[in-house]
Amino acid sequence: MLYFLSLGANLGNREATIRAAVERIEQTIGRVTKCSSFYYSEPWGFESENGFCNICCRVETALQPLEVLHSTQAIERELGRVHKSQNGQYSDRTMDIDLIQAFDDEGHEIKMSSDPLLILPHPLWQERDFVTVPLAEVIS
């Protein structure tokens, strides 16, 4: 399976936290085959004086989508995230990892819309420059 993940942080040492998250992804999820360069942006969907640092990465794994989701949420907690966004209310965070797209071993995109925990592809990814720009680096 092939996954494209978006990672972002706007608290603490953002770049170091992102690097630590990529290491944990390698250890717990699968092989990270490509990461984008850092992309800096203003918060999206809320106001904060803390800007974001984001990357996208490409990950190969045998894990199913919900297994990847649970693993990314555990990594977020390990890196200091205390709560997820609720009802569209976003806030500052030490780490946020979103599953953007997933493909099966034959290269077919995995689409999920009925599970309340995970929608694939991510429903808002095309509206966010902090996803589209770094994602373009890892897709090519």
C-alpha positions as CSV (number, residue, x, y, z in Angstrom):
1,M,0.0,0.0,0.0
2,L,1.1,3.5,-0.7
3,Y,0.2,6.5,1.4
4,F,0.7,10.2,1.1
5,L,0.8,11.9,4.5
6,S,0.8,15.6,5.5
7,L,2.6,16.6,8.6
8,G,2.4,20.0,10.3
9,A,3.4,21.7,13.5
10,N,3.1,25.3,14.8
11,L,4.4,24.9,18.4
12,G,7.9,24.2,19.7
13,N,10.8,23.3,17.5
14,R,8.6,22.6,14.5
15,E,11.3,21.2,12.1
16,A,12.8,18.9,14.8
17,T,9.3,17.7,15.7
18,I,8.5,16.9,12.1
19,R,11.8,15.1,11.7
20,A,11.0,13.0,14.8
21,A,7.6,12.2,13.4
22,V,9.1,11.0,10.1
23,E,11.5,8.7,12.2
24,R,8.5,7.3,14.1
25,I,6.6,6.7,10.9
26,E,9.6,4.7,9.6
27,Q,9.7,2.7,12.9
28,T,6.0,2.0,13.3
29,I,4.2,2.4,9.9
30,G,6.5,1.6,7.0
31,R,9.2,2.8,4.7
32,V,9.3,6.6,4.0
33,T,10.4,6.8,0.4
34,K,10.3,10.5,-0.1
35,C,9.7,13.7,1.9
36,S,9.1,17.2,0.6
37,S,11.1,20.2,1.7
38,F,9.6,22.3,4.6
39,Y,6.7,24.6,3.7
40,Y,5.8,27.5,5.9
41,S,2.3,28.9,6.2
42,E,-0.1,30.8,8.3
43,P,-2.7,28.8,10.3
44,W,-5.6,27.5,8.3
45,G,-9.1,27.6,9.8
46,F,-8.1,29.5,13.0
47,E,-6.1,32.5,14.1
48,S,-2.8,32.2,15.9
49,E,0.5,34.1,16.1
50,N,2.3,30.8,15.5
51,G,3.0,29.9,11.9
52,F,3.1,26.3,10.6
53,C,5.8,24.2,9.2
54,N,4.6,21.4,6.9
55,I,5.8,18.6,4.8
56,C,4.3,15.7,2.9
57,C,5.8,12.3,2.7
58,R,5.3,9.1,0.7
59,V,5.1,5.9,2.8
60,E,5.0,2.3,1.7
61,T,3.5,-0.2,4.1
62,A,1.4,-3.4,4.4
63,L,-0.9,-1.6,6.9
64,Q,-4.5,-0.9,6.2
65,P,-5.8,2.7,6.3
66,L,-7.3,2.5,9.8
67,E,-4.1,0.9,11.1
68,V,-2.1,3.8,9.6
69,L,-4.6,6.3,11.2
70,H,-4.2,4.8,14.6
71,S,-0.4,4.7,14.3
72,T,-0.3,8.4,13.2
73,Q,-2.5,9.4,16.1
74,A,-0.2,7.6,18.5
75,I,2.8,9.4,17.0
76,E,0.9,12.7,17.5
77,R,0.4,11.9,21.2
78,E,4.0,10.9,21.6
79,L,5.1,14.2,20.2
80,G,2.9,16.2,22.6
81,R,-0.5,16.6,20.9
82,V,-3.1,16.7,23.6
83,H,-6.4,16.8,21.6
84,K,-7.6,16.5,18.1
85,S,-9.6,19.2,16.3
86,Q,-13.3,18.8,17.0
87,N,-16.2,19.9,14.8
88,G,-14.0,22.0,12.6
89,Q,-12.5,23.9,15.5
90,Y,-8.7,23.9,14.9
91,S,-6.0,25.0,17.4
92,D,-2.3,25.2,17.8
93,R,-0.5,21.8,17.9
94,T,2.9,20.3,18.3
95,M,2.1,17.7,15.6
96,D,-0.7,17.0,13.1
97,I,-0.5,14.1,10.7
98,D,-3.2,13.7,8.1
99,L,-3.7,10.8,5.6
100,I,-4.2,12.6,2.3
101,Q,-4.4,9.7,-0.2
102,A,-3.9,5.9,-0.2
103,F,-3.4,3.5,-3.0
104,D,-3.5,-0.3,-3.1
105,D,-0.8,-2.6,-4.4
106,E,-2.2,-2.3,-7.9
107,G,-2.1,1.5,-7.8
108,H,-5.9,2.0,-7.4
109,E,-6.8,4.9,-5.2
110,I,-8.5,3.8,-2.0
111,K,-11.7,5.7,-1.3
112,M,-13.4,5.7,2.1
113,S,-16.4,7.8,3.0
114,S,-18.6,5.8,5.3
115,D,-16.2,5.4,8.3
116,P,-16.6,8.2,10.8
117,L,-12.9,8.0,11.7
118,L,-11.3,8.3,8.3
119,I,-12.3,9.8,4.9
120,L,-10.0,9.1,1.9
121,P,-8.9,11.0,0.0
122,H,-8.8,13.7,2.6
123,P,-11.8,15.9,1.8
124,L,-10.0,19.3,2.1
125,W,-6.5,18.6,0.7
126,Q,-7.0,20.4,-2.6
127,E,-8.0,23.6,-0.7
128,R,-4.8,23.8,1.3
129,D,-1.5,25.1,-0.3
130,F,0.4,23.7,2.7
131,V,-0.7,20.3,1.3
132,T,-0.8,20.8,-2.4
133,V,2.7,22.4,-2.7
134,P,4.7,19.8,-0.7
135,L,2.5,16.9,-2.1
136,A,3.6,17.9,-5.6
137,E,7.2,17.4,-4.6
138,V,6.7,13.8,-3.4
139,I,4.3,12.7,-6.1
140,S,6.8,13.4,-8.9
